[in-house]
Amino acid sequence: MTERTGGELLAEGLIQQGVTRVFGIPGVQLDDAADALYARADRIAFTCARNEQATTYMADGYARSTGEVGVAMVVPGPGVLNALSGVATGYSANSPMLLIAGQIDSRAIGKGLGALHELPDQTGILRSLTKWTGSARSADEVPGLVAEAFRQLRTGRPRPVALEVPPDVLASLSGREPIGRVGDAPTAPDEQQIREAARLLRSARRPLIVVGGGVIASDASTALREVAEALEAPVLMTENGRGALDARHRLAFDALALRAFRSGVDLVLAIGTRFVTTFGSQVDTAGAPVILMNAEPADLAGPRASELALLSDARLGLEALAAELGTLQREDRSAEFAGVRAWLTEQFEDIAPQRQYLGAIRSALPDDGVFVSEFTQVGYAASACYPAYQPRTYIGPGYQGTLGYGFATALGVKAADPGRAVVSVNGDGGFAWTMQELSTMRRYGLGVATIVFHDGFYGNVRRIQKNRYGARYFSSDLTNPDYPALAAAFGIASVTARTPEQLAGVLAEVVPSGDPVLIDVPVGEFPSPWHLIHEGVPRPAPLQADAHLVPEEARA
């Protein structure tokens, strides 16, 4: 019988499940896990970040851009707490992530002895933010817990899971063997419900499809296109659903289009989406009945009111629905679609400055290039109108709205596929959260085109203080570094672009090169996009033309 340490069983278990990269930071409670990974460096690469917060952001980017499990590993206590913002972001965005969390000695857990990095209830904290959390108390338990973590990740709705492994467990010996790969187990639909859904859709003259991140997570794009084309139904993509259908497809629309389509719709099919507003109420369908399809039972319940609630993986459900619908004769809705597109173009003129920058980025990225958004003015606009051409090419922060997640997340995307073009959009507020990861970018040669739009403010906070509080500005101004000098300090190239046209030219050179670069974009005030994102928000007064541009002499 071959004995292995708990750390070796952990590393071998990850290998059995197909893991080829871990994002983390070593520490004393993880020494035996780190030593096991050292011995297996030819099978599992290790990307060492500069802050635990970045490890889970990177794992999230890795997971959502590939569909494979992203793995992070951190020490207990402050390490876990630092990593939780990435876990929470992944939880909101259906990200298949595994957090390997160190612990204190298993014999001291729960005793409040003040051990190094001890938290009163670390396990409970993790359970509140994950789909499942396991805690190993002996090396014998490690293989089974690794397998269970991946069973949870590959069953039902994908969301982060966590596994705690104390240092004494990692160091102790066991004769157990690693468990082989756990297969995917998506939720299959009920056949009778599929027949009923098909009946309702056949009888609808103007059906509408709304899709969310569940369609991306289940790789359901092909089946979605088949169903939409059979029904001649427009497909509205939420932020998490961007790229589920190629934005150039005649049936693909931004979510804002609901306001134009709504009055004529007689049935809504909502797939892989929570189908609630930011404020917790069901999306307004103007009384049209709704068919819900979701792998998460909670997302089929109130406050949603549905004609039919179908518990199913999006891909399996759509494939079954496509087969049941067959070939249909439908009314040509081209004139209606053209009218809605014209209306959308008119609405988006309100954010023309942001769209000009987005156009520069889109023109530089190949179809499979990944746009990693951020909570910044250009990022807000992207959530409403960025045209994604393929699944897994648009990554946002989900409903968590995590400021500062974007740059490190983009590094995880690039680590997953170094040959894939990646653009990271940042504001000066959020970029400061993880700008130390320029070190990681440089060390591992992660060629992300990193754009920093900077105006010297927390822009959204300042806008609110200006418009609602009589310009009583409170802590919304920033003291920023010299971004080209910051990049140079890490040995990273930088370029300054002052207009969308200049940015387009820079990206045309930078993106194909695949080299790490920081693109410095000084900007002024952008128009508010919120009336286009949240229904009911008043349309703001227009800004002075070119308010978003900063002349070079003004920066001297």
Summary of the structure (lengths in Angstrom):
residues: 556
radius of gyration: 24.2
end to end distance: 71.7
largest distance: 76.6
contacts: 2031
relative contact order: 0.10
helix: 44%
strand: 17%
